[in-house]
Amino acid sequence: MVKRILCMLLLALMLPCAALADNPMVIDDAKLFDILEISDMETIIRRIEAEYQMDILIMTTYDVPSTYSDAVIQDFADSYFDDHSYGLGEDDAGFVYMIDMTNRAPCISTSGVMIDYITDSRLETLFNVSYDRLVEGDYGRAAVAVLNYLERFLEQGRQEGSFRYDAETGQRLSGLYNELTGTEMLVAAVAGLAVAGVMFASVSGKYNLKGGTYRYDHANASCKLVRDDETFLRQSVNVMRHPTNTGGGHGGGGSSGRGSSVHRSSGGRSHGGGVGRRF
């Protein structure tokens, strides 16, 4: 009986591992990584998935068609994520870093709440920290660098003032993110009103001479009026027209860096991310 209970407990402990095995964390179809590099990647990925409940995939491939279109490369990464049931939680949160060896281009795809963490500026950083390593052929270290910075961004949390916008139209899709909760904002407002009330009462009391008296000595006062007949003749005004910011293609997302561009995969699901410089 005891052995049976122990076996059942062991099976229960193995179920999460079996579930993870259905979604490999590292897929090296292009054979670019060594065993130690894969081990490093899996260690970081397990830590991120346990802490933030987001699916992470690192993949290399020669299967992307030869193309000059970033959209084709992006859709390959997006669709692989969708078609192979990656993503955790109700919003299928996750992240893909793909090294496309056909077109020699890195690609990142984000899904769910991960879109909000990886803003345009952070996306650019992820590509920058891995680019030199890709050029040198150090693909494993490039992927590890991306994972290290990804974990750092998740620890830092969502950026204040971040938002989502449509990659094609530039239209903003969400409001600005505020780190303060509704309760915190209410407490701050009440505290601010209280301080303002105290300051108003103090200043008002001084002007109304409450709590004391004031006597004005007329003996030392004097007043002299001088007539000024200077005539105003003319005024010259130079008007300079300043160009206005029309918003452009990214709706301000690319300029501020705090926006997260959103597009749809061929399967119709929303993704963030982009394609980096060719190496």
C-alpha positions in Angstrom: 0.0 0.0 0.0 2.8 2.4 0.9 4.7 1.6 -2.3 1.5 2.3 -4.3 1.1 5.7 -2.6 4.8 6.6 -3.2 4.4 5.6 -6.9 1.4 7.9 -7.2 3.2 10.8 -5.6 6.2 10.3 -7.9 3.9 10.2 -11.0 2.3 13.4 -9.8 5.7 15.1 -9.5 6.6 13.9 -13.0 3.5 15.3 -14.7 4.7 18.9 -14.9 7.9 17.7 -16.5 6.0 15.7 -19.0 3.9 18.7 -19.8 7.0 20.8 -20.4 8.4 18.1 -22.7 5.5 18.6 -25.1 6.9 22.1 -25.7 10.7 22.0 -26.2 12.5 25.1 -24.9 15.3 24.9 -27.4 14.9 23.7 -31.0 18.2 23.7 -32.8 17.3 22.4 -36.2 20.2 24.3 -37.8 22.7 22.6 -35.4 24.2 25.9 -34.1 24.5 25.2 -30.4 26.6 22.9 -28.3 25.4 20.9 -25.3 26.6 23.4 -22.7 25.0 26.4 -24.4 21.6 24.5 -24.6 21.9 23.7 -20.9 22.5 27.4 -20.1 19.5 28.4 -22.2 17.2 25.8 -20.6 18.3 26.9 -17.1 17.4 30.5 -17.7 14.1 29.5 -19.5 13.0 27.3 -16.6 13.7 30.2 -14.2 11.7 32.6 -16.3 8.8 30.2 -16.8 8.6 29.4 -13.1 8.7 33.0 -12.0 6.6 34.7 -14.7 4.4 32.0 -16.2 5.5 32.8 -19.8 6.5 30.3 -22.4 10.0 30.8 -23.9 11.3 29.2 -27.1 14.8 29.5 -28.7 14.9 28.1 -32.2 17.2 27.9 -35.2 16.1 26.9 -38.6 16.8 26.7 -42.3 13.1 26.3 -43.1 12.1 29.9 -43.6 11.8 30.7 -47.4 14.5 32.8 -48.9 12.9 36.3 -48.9 13.7 40.0 -48.6 10.4 40.5 -46.7 10.6 40.8 -43.0 6.9 40.1 -42.8 7.5 36.5 -44.1 10.2 35.9 -41.5 8.1 37.3 -38.8 5.1 35.2 -39.7 7.1 32.1 -39.7 8.1 32.7 -36.0 4.5 33.8 -35.1 2.9 30.8 -36.7 5.4 28.3 -35.2 4.4 29.6 -31.8 0.7 29.4 -32.6 0.7 26.1 -34.4 2.7 24.2 -31.8 0.6 25.4 -28.8 3.1 27.6 -27.1 2.0 30.2 -24.6 0.9 30.1 -20.9 -2.1 31.5 -19.2 -5.4 32.8 -20.6 -3.5 35.2 -23.0 -1.0 32.6 -24.2 1.9 34.7 -23.0 5.3 33.8 -24.5 8.4 34.7 -26.3 10.3 33.3 -29.3 13.9 34.1 -30.4 14.5 32.6 -33.8 17.7 32.6 -35.8 16.8 32.3 -39.4 19.8 30.9 -41.2 18.3 31.0 -44.7 18.0 34.8 -44.6 20.6 35.2 -41.8 18.2 37.3 -39.7 17.2 37.1 -36.1 13.5 37.4 -35.3 11.6 37.9 -32.0 7.9 37.1 -31.5 6.0 38.0 -28.4 2.5 37.0 -27.3 0.1 37.9 -24.5 1.3 40.1 -21.7 4.9 39.6 -23.0 4.0 42.2 -25.7 3.7 44.8 -23.0 7.0 44.0 -21.4 9.0 44.0 -24.7 8.5 47.6 -25.9 10.2 48.9 -29.1 13.2 50.2 -27.2 13.7 46.9 -25.3 13.2 44.9 -28.6 16.0 47.0 -30.1 18.2 46.3 -27.1 17.7 42.5 -27.4 18.7 42.6 -31.1 21.7 44.9 -30.3 23.2 42.7 -27.5 23.1 39.6 -29.8 24.1 41.1 -33.1 27.9 41.1 -32.8 27.8 37.5 -31.6 25.7 36.5 -34.6 28.1 38.2 -37.0 31.0 36.2 -35.4 29.1 33.0 -35.6 28.8 32.6 -31.8 25.1 31.7 -32.1 24.8 30.1 -28.7 26.2 33.1 -26.8 23.9 35.3 -28.8 20.8 33.4 -27.6 22.0 33.4 -24.0 22.6 37.1 -24.2 19.0 37.6 -25.3 17.7 35.4 -22.5 19.7 37.3 -19.9 18.4 40.7 -21.0 14.9 39.3 -21.3 15.0 38.1 -17.7 16.3 41.6 -16.7 13.4 43.3 -18.4 10.9 41.1 -16.7 12.5 41.8 -13.4 12.2 45.5 -14.1 8.5 45.2 -15.0 6.5 47.0 -17.5 7.7 50.5 -18.4 5.8 53.5 -17.1 3.8 55.1 -19.9 4.0 52.0 -22.2 1.2 51.2 -24.6 0.3 49.0 -27.6 -0.2 50.3 -31.1 -1.0 48.9 -34.5 2.1 48.3 -36.6 0.3 49.1 -39.8 -1.8 52.1 -39.0 0.0 53.5 -36.0 -3.3 53.6 -34.1 -2.9 53.3 -30.3 -4.6 50.1 -29.1 -4.3 50.6 -25.3 -4.0 53.4 -22.8 -0.7 54.4 -21.1 0.4 52.0 -18.5 0.6 53.5 -15.0 2.4 51.6 -12.3 0.2 53.1 -9.6 -2.9 51.1 -8.6 -6.3 52.8 -8.2 -6.0 52.6 -4.5 -2.5 54.2 -4.5 -3.7 57.0 -6.8 -6.7 57.7 -4.4 -4.5 57.8 -1.4 -2.0 60.1 -3.2 -4.9 62.4 -4.2 -6.3 62.6 -0.7 -2.9 63.2 0.8 -2.2 66.0 -1.8 -5.6 67.7 -1.0 -4.8 67.5 2.7 -1.4 69.2 2.3 -2.9 71.8 0.0 -5.6 72.5 2.6 -3.1 73.0 5.4 -1.0 75.4 3.2 -4.1 77.3 2.1 -5.3 77.7 5.7 -1.9 78.9 6.8 -1.4 81.5 4.1 -5.0 82.6 4.4 -4.6 83.1 8.1 -1.6 85.3 7.7 -3.3 87.5 5.1 -6.4 87.9 7.3 -4.1 88.8 10.3 -5.6 85.9 12.4 -3.7 85.3 15.6 -2.0 88.8 15.6 -2.3 92.5 14.8 -0.4 94.8 12.4 0.1 98.6 12.7 1.2 100.7 9.7 3.5 103.7 10.5 2.2 106.5 8.3 5.1 108.9 9.3 7.6 107.1 7.1 5.4 106.8 4.1 5.6 108.9 1.0 4.1 108.7 -2.5 5.1 110.7 -5.6 3.1 110.5 -8.9 5.0 111.2 -12.1 3.1 111.8 -15.4 4.5 109.8 -18.4 3.5 111.2 -21.8 5.5 108.6 -23.8 3.4 107.7 -26.9 3.3 104.2 -28.2 3.9 104.3 -32.0 4.1 100.8 -33.4 5.0 97.2 -32.7 6.8 94.7 -34.9 6.0 91.0 -34.4 7.8 88.1 -36.1 5.8 84.9 -36.4 7.6 81.6 -37.0 5.6 78.5 -37.9 6.7 75.4 -36.0 6.1 72.0 -37.7 3.7 69.7 -35.9 4.3 66.1 -35.2 1.8 64.1 -37.2 2.4 60.8 -35.5 3.8 59.0 -38.5 3.6 55.3 -39.2 4.2 54.1 -35.6 1.8 56.4 -33.9 4.7 57.7 -31.7 5.7 54.2 -30.6 9.0 54.2 -32.4 9.9 57.7 -31.3 9.2 57.2 -27.6 10.4 53.6 -27.5 7.7 52.8 -24.9 5.2 51.6 -27.4 4.8 48.0 -28.4 3.9 47.4 -32.0 1.3 44.8 -32.5 0.5 42.8 -35.7 -1.5 39.7 -36.6 -0.1 36.3 -37.7 -1.5 34.5 -40.7 -3.6 32.6 -38.1 -5.2 35.8 -36.9 -3.6 36.0 -33.5 -2.0 39.2 -32.1 1.8 39.2 -31.7 4.5 41.7 -31.0 8.2 41.6 -31.9 10.1 42.2 -35.1 13.0 41.2 -37.3 16.6 42.4 -36.6 19.4 43.3 -38.9 20.7 40.7 -41.2 24.1 39.2 -40.1 
